[in-house]
Amino acid sequence: MAGVLLCEPTELYNILNQHRRFSRLSEPHYLSLLDARTLREYNESHIITACRIEQSPTGEYLVPDSEELAYVRYCVVYDSETSSLDFFDYEEEEKEKGSNGSSETEHSESSSSYSQNAEEGTAARHARSLQQFTRHPVLVLRGGYKRFSACYHFLRTQKILWMPQELDNFKPYPVEILPGKLYMGNFRQACDQQIQKDLKIKAQVNISEQPATLLTEEGKYLHISVPDSLEADLFSSFSTICHFIDTQLDLGAVLVFSSLGISRSSTVIMAYLMHSFQFSLKKAWDYVLKCKTNVRPHRGFVKQLSDWETQIYGTTITDVSEPNY
């Protein structure tokens, strides 16, 4: 079996906002997002592209098309506010208490508690029933819809049916590097006022050659004009950029962006994680790649990141020989 894992809200946010030429949500086997709440709750509001899990006349949740699930890269299930996968352990514990002859008061209290946990454990229970059909672990959204919608209210909807063209044209947000604090995106996203408002961006770091339309206050915009070429120098600006980000993160969210959000911006984000979070280059690389699956600093920037690692730690930790980097 593929297994069941908890998924942080930021992970689902980044899954929803992956894109290449078009949003990855338009790919048939990319994401199966399943809502295990009641029909009333689902109709009131749900996460974009989510489908409600159907129930049988007896109230049992039905498994979606098992053949389709076998090819899905991400299968994510959520309910109202599940925060743990320990529901089944709790259920067994309650059975044991009942068999040991607990008092009527204790039984009443435990029944009330059990009822609440049963509702919160819906996603976990359903995820366990799906794991036999998937190649990858089924993900349960930690905190459920309640927590996700509180963090990303702009990804809520009442829309049920999505046409392929609508998914192709879905406007992705910058990926989230540090929850609610640090984002990485492209030039178009940096110039989108609604995105800046939704993410509460207070400062920007522009690593493209083109100056952006200023959407931030004076002193909260840093422009390092660097071409995306093998000869380009970002290394000499790493310290300045890291200091700027550290200073601005104390005041609000920061967006780092380049033309496509693939090479220059990811290089800067990795340099920042190495500088301020003591990540090795390998750890920073893996972390950023998990946030955005198509990042690719070119070889010149990889060499500069290796030099940055050596400067920070006094020795080279990560082997950056090809084909790894």
C-alpha positions in Angstrom: 0.0 0.0 0.0 1.1 3.5 -0.7 0.4 4.8 2.8 -1.2 7.9 4.3 0.6 11.1 5.3 -0.3 14.5 6.7 -0.1 17.4 4.3 0.6 20.9 5.5 -1.6 23.7 4.1 1.5 25.3 2.5 2.2 22.0 0.7 -1.3 21.9 -0.8 -1.0 25.6 -1.7 2.1 24.9 -3.6 0.6 21.9 -5.3 -2.3 24.0 -6.5 0.1 26.7 -7.9 2.5 24.7 -9.9 2.7 25.6 -13.6 4.8 25.1 -16.7 3.4 26.7 -19.8 -0.1 26.2 -18.3 -1.3 25.5 -14.8 -0.6 21.9 -13.8 -4.2 21.7 -12.6 -5.1 21.2 -16.3 -3.2 17.9 -16.4 -5.6 14.9 -16.2 -3.6 12.9 -13.6 -1.9 15.7 -11.6 -4.3 16.2 -8.6 -7.3 14.5 -7.1 -8.6 16.8 -4.4 -11.4 15.2 -2.3 -13.7 17.0 0.1 -15.0 14.7 2.8 -17.3 17.3 4.5 -21.1 17.4 4.3 -22.9 18.4 1.1 -24.0 21.6 2.8 -20.5 22.6 3.8 -19.2 21.7 0.3 -21.8 23.8 -1.5 -21.2 26.8 0.8 -17.5 26.9 0.0 -14.6 24.5 -0.9 -11.0 24.6 -2.1 -10.7 25.2 -5.9 -11.0 22.1 -8.1 -12.1 19.9 -5.1 -14.7 17.2 -5.7 -17.0 16.1 -2.9 -16.6 12.4 -1.9 -19.9 10.7 -2.8 -21.8 8.7 -0.1 -23.9 5.5 -0.5 -27.5 5.5 0.7 -26.3 3.9 4.0 -23.8 6.8 4.6 -20.6 5.0 3.5 -18.1 7.0 1.5 -17.6 5.7 -2.0 -14.2 5.2 -3.6 -13.7 7.3 -6.8 -12.6 5.6 -10.0 -9.8 3.3 -8.8 -8.2 3.1 -12.3 -7.9 6.9 -12.4 -6.5 7.0 -8.9 -3.7 4.7 -9.9 -2.2 7.4 -12.2 -2.8 10.4 -10.0 0.4 12.1 -8.7 -1.3 13.8 -5.8 -4.4 12.5 -4.0 -5.4 14.9 -1.2 -8.3 14.4 1.2 -9.6 17.0 3.6 -12.5 17.4 6.1 -13.4 20.2 8.4 -10.3 20.3 10.7 -8.5 16.9 11.1 -5.1 17.6 12.6 -3.9 14.0 13.2 -3.8 10.5 11.8 -4.2 9.0 15.3 -8.0 8.6 15.1 -7.9 4.9 14.8 -5.7 4.5 17.8 -8.3 6.7 19.7 -11.1 4.5 18.5 -9.4 1.3 19.8 -8.7 3.0 23.1 -12.4 3.9 23.5 -13.4 0.3 22.8 -11.0 -0.9 25.5 -12.4 1.6 28.0 -15.9 0.4 27.2 -15.0 -3.2 27.8 -13.4 -2.4 31.1 -16.7 -1.2 32.5 -16.3 2.6 32.8 -18.9 4.6 34.7 -21.9 6.0 33.1 -20.5 9.6 33.4 -17.2 8.6 31.9 -19.0 6.8 29.1 -21.1 9.9 28.4 -18.1 12.1 28.3 -16.1 9.7 26.2 -19.0 9.3 23.8 -19.2 13.0 23.3 -15.5 13.2 22.8 -15.6 10.2 20.4 -18.3 11.8 18.4 -16.2 14.9 17.9 -13.2 12.9 17.0 -15.2 10.8 14.6 -16.2 13.9 12.6 -12.7 15.2 12.6 -11.2 11.9 11.5 -13.3 11.5 8.3 -10.5 12.5 6.0 -8.1 10.1 7.7 -10.5 7.2 7.5 -11.3 7.9 3.8 -7.6 8.3 3.0 -6.9 4.8 4.4 -9.5 3.3 2.1 -7.9 5.0 -0.9 -4.3 4.0 -0.3 -4.7 0.6 -1.9 -5.4 2.2 -5.2 -2.7 4.9 -5.4 1.0 4.7 -6.3 1.9 7.6 -4.1 0.9 8.2 -0.4 -2.6 9.6 0.1 -2.3 13.1 1.7 -4.6 14.3 4.5 -4.7 18.1 4.9 -3.6 19.0 8.4 -6.2 21.3 10.0 -8.6 20.6 7.2 -10.7 23.1 5.3 -10.9 25.4 8.3 -7.2 26.0 8.6 -6.5 26.1 4.8 -9.3 28.6 4.1 -8.1 30.8 7.0 -4.6 31.0 5.4 -5.7 31.1 1.7 -9.2 32.6 1.6 -8.6 33.5 -2.1 -8.4 29.8 -3.0 -12.0 29.2 -1.8 -14.8 28.8 -4.3 -18.4 27.6 -4.8 -17.6 26.5 -8.4 -18.1 22.8 -8.9 -17.4 22.1 -12.6 -14.1 23.2 -14.3 -13.7 23.2 -18.1 -10.3 22.3 -19.4 -9.8 25.8 -20.8 -10.6 27.3 -17.4 -7.9 25.2 -15.8 -5.5 26.1 -18.6 -6.1 29.8 -17.8 -6.0 29.4 -14.1 -3.8 32.2 -12.6 -1.2 30.6 -10.4 0.2 32.4 -7.3 3.9 32.6 -6.4 5.0 29.5 -4.5 5.3 29.7 -0.7 8.8 29.2 0.7 8.2 30.2 4.3 4.5 30.1 5.3 2.9 33.5 5.1 6.4 35.2 4.9 8.5 34.4 1.9 7.3 33.8 -1.7 9.0 33.1 -5.0 7.4 34.0 -8.3 7.8 35.5 -11.8 7.6 39.0 -13.2 3.9 38.8 -14.2 2.9 37.8 -10.6 5.0 40.6 -9.1 3.0 43.1 -11.2 -0.4 41.7 -10.3 -2.0 43.9 -7.7 -4.5 41.3 -6.6 -1.8 38.7 -5.9 0.2 41.3 -3.9 -3.0 42.0 -1.9 -4.0 38.4 -1.3 -0.5 37.4 -0.1 0.0 40.6 1.8 3.3 41.3 0.1 5.1 44.2 1.8 8.5 44.0 0.0 9.9 42.8 -3.3 13.2 41.6 -4.5 13.5 41.8 -8.3 16.3 39.7 -9.9 15.3 40.3 -13.5 16.8 43.0 -15.8 13.5 44.7 -16.3 12.3 47.1 -13.6 8.9 46.2 -12.2 5.9 48.5 -11.6 6.3 49.5 -7.9 3.6 48.0 -5.8 5.5 48.5 -2.5 6.4 51.4 -0.4 9.7 53.3 -0.8 12.6 51.4 0.7 10.8 48.0 0.4 11.9 47.3 -3.2 15.3 45.9 -4.1 16.3 45.5 -7.7 19.4 43.5 -8.6 19.6 43.7 -12.4 21.1 40.4 -13.5 20.9 38.6 -16.9 20.1 34.9 -17.0 23.5 33.9 -18.5 26.5 31.8 -17.5 28.6 35.0 -17.1 26.1 36.7 -14.8 27.3 37.5 -11.3 24.8 37.0 -8.4 27.4 36.0 -5.8 28.5 39.5 -5.1 24.9 40.5 -4.3 24.0 37.5 -2.0 24.9 39.3 1.2 22.9 42.4 0.3 19.9 40.4 -0.7 19.9 38.2 2.4 20.2 41.2 4.7 17.3 42.9 2.8 15.1 39.9 3.1 15.9 39.3 6.8 15.1 43.0 7.6 11.8 43.0 5.6 10.5 39.7 7.0 10.2 41.3 10.4 7.7 43.7 8.8 5.7 41.6 6.5 5.7 39.1 3.5 8.5 39.3 0.9 8.3 38.2 -2.8 11.5 37.3 -4.6 11.0 37.2 -8.4 12.7 36.9 -11.8 11.4 36.8 -15.3 10.1 33.2 -15.2 10.7 32.4 -11.6 12.9 29.4 -12.5 16.6 30.2 -12.4 17.6 33.6 -10.9 14.9 33.8 -8.2 15.5 30.2 -7.1 19.2 30.9 -6.9 18.6 33.8 -4.5 16.1 31.8 -2.4 18.6 29.0 -2.0 21.4 31.5 -1.0 19.0 33.0 1.6 18.1 29.6 3.1 21.8 28.7 3.3 22.6 32.1 4.9 19.7 32.5 7.4 18.7 28.9 8.1 22.1 27.2 8.0 21.0 24.9 5.1 23.6 23.1 3.1 23.3 23.7 -0.7 21.8 20.2 -1.1 19.2 20.8 1.6 18.3 24.3 0.2 18.1 22.8 -3.3 15.8 19.9 -2.2 13.6 22.3 -0.2 13.1 24.8 -3.0 12.5 22.0 -5.5 9.8 20.6 -3.3 8.1 24.1 -3.3 8.4 24.5 -7.1 9.1 21.4 -9.1 10.5 23.1 -12.2 13.2 25.3 -10.7 16.5 25.1 -12.5 19.4 27.5 -11.7 21.9 27.3 -14.6 25.4 26.0 -14.2 26.9 29.4 -13.6 24.6 30.1 -10.6 25.1 26.6 -9.3 28.9 27.3 -9.1 28.2 30.6 -7.3 25.9 28.8 -4.8 28.7 26.3 -4.2 31.1 29.2 -3.5 28.6 30.7 -1.2 28.3 27.4 0.7 32.1 27.3 1.1 32.2 30.9 2.3 29.5 30.3 4.9 30.8 27.0 6.3 34.5 27.3 5.5 34.3 24.1 3.4 32.4 22.6 0.4 29.7 20.3 1.7 27.7 19.6 -1.5 29.0 17.9 -4.6 27.6 19.9 -7.4 29.0 17.8 -10.2 26.5 16.9 -13.0 24.0 15.3 -13.4 22.9 16.1 -9.8 22.8 19.9 -10.2 
